[in-house]
Amino acid sequence: MKRYTTIVLGISFSVVLGAAAALAGPIDPARHPHPESAKAVHDAEHDVDHAWEVYHRAALGGTVASPALQAEIEEHLHEARTLVTQAHEAAERGDNGEVKRLVGQVKIHTTHAIEGSKEQKK
């Protein structure tokens, strides 16, 4: 009986945590202390997600031009994710100039990743 109770409590706890996470939703830039920076970071996150999607479609379709290009694209995507994290931190500090600089770098990396993903095999 103890084992059954432990299992039921574990499942119930997991359901509650899952529901809480689902209700939390994305961060609202309007409620952030620096809304313009929060929105810029949020938009950069979407740019990175889009670049990953474009890359995954190309990689799964076997259309990435070469293994070397694939590695280069992945490097751009990972660097973009790192820059988004840094931009989050800058937004929390209220450093709008740093946010703009980091978001600009994210755009450069995502643009390279998307262009590389669209380059066809010859």
N, C-alpha and C positions, 0 to 999 in steps of 0.2 A: 504494500500500500504506500509506503514512503516513496518508493521509486516512481510510482504513478503520479503522486502529488508533486514531486520534484519536476517531472516532465511537464505536467500541466502548468505549473508555475513558470517554468522556463519558456514555454510557448507563449503564455499570456504576457510575460514581460517583453518578449520579442515583438509581439503584436503592438503593444503600447508604444514601444520605442519607434517602431516603423511608422505608426500613425502620427506620432509627434514630429518625426522628420518630414513626413509628407505634408503636414500642415504648416511647417515652418516656411517653406517656399524660398524664393530668391531674396537677396538683400534689396530693399527698396532704396534706390538712390535719393529719393526725395526726403527720406528720414535720416540719411547719413549726414554727419556734421559738415561734410564738404561734398554736396550733391553733384557739382560739375565734375569733380575728380572721380567720384564713385561711378557716374554714368560713363565716363571715358574708359575706366577700367572694365566695367561691365561690357561695353561694346567691344573692347579688345579681346575679352574672353570669348565672345561670340565669333570674332574673326578667327581666333585660334581653333575653336571647335569646327568652324566651317573648313578651314585649311586641312584639319585632320580628316574630315569627311571626304574631301576631294582626293586627298592622298590615299585613303583606304580604298575608295572606289577604283582608283588607278592600280593600286597594288594588288587588290583582289582580282581585277580584270586582267592582270598581267601586262599592262600597257606602259609601265614605267620604263623609260628608255634604257636604263642600265643599273646594275647593282651599285655602282659608284654614285649614280644620281640618286638612287633610293636612299643610300646612307646620308647623302648631303641633305636631302629633303627632311629626313628624320632629325638630323642635327638642327636644322632651322626650326622645326616644330618643337623640339625639346627646349631650345633656347627661348622661343616665344613663350612657352609655359613658365619658364624661370623668370622672364621679364614681367609677366603678368603678376606673379607672386610679389616681385619687388614693387610693382606699381600699386598693388593692394596696400603694401606697407607704407608707401609714400602718401597714398590717399588718406590713410589713417592718421598720419602725421600732419596732414594739411599742406604738404609740399606740392602745390599745383604744377610748378615748373618741372619738377622731377617726374611727376605723373605724365605730363605732356611728352617729355623726352623718352620715357620708357614706352609709352603707347606708340610713339613714332617708330621706335626700334621694333616693337611687336609687329607693326604693319609691314615693315621691311621684310622681316623673316617670314610672315605669312604669305606675302606676295611672292617671294622666292619659292616657297613651298608649293603654292598653287601653280605657278608657272612651270616648275619642274615636274609636277604631277601631270600636267597636260602635255608635256613633251612626249611624243610618241616614239615607239621603237622604230628603227629603220630596217 
